[in-house]
Amino acid sequence: MVIIEVPLLSGFIVTSRSRMLLENRTIVKKIEVKANVVYIYLEKLNDESQTFILQLEQVIHVKNLKPASIKIYDYYQPGGLQISYSSGVGS
């Protein structure tokens, strides 16, 4: 099993529509939101390219937002190979 760990930017929440769209994908096993982090559990990854779109809603305006680091790792070997990507919101 693979986990995509997406920390939410300050002042943002995940939309219910976004959760529904992700949960309807066959590769997605489960989605959890805990302490401003979204965990997307996948059955497995292969060589096929995958795109995941997470729609967020800004509920509080926060100045000087810092990028968030998205991590992808194996559930059974969390200390092993990790892929990280930093992302922020454009002005």
Secondary structure, DSSP 8 states (H G I E B T S, - for coil): -EEEEEE--TTEEE-HHHHHHHHTSTTEEEEEEETTEEEEEES---SS-------EEE-S--SS---EEEEEEETT-TTS-EEEEEE----
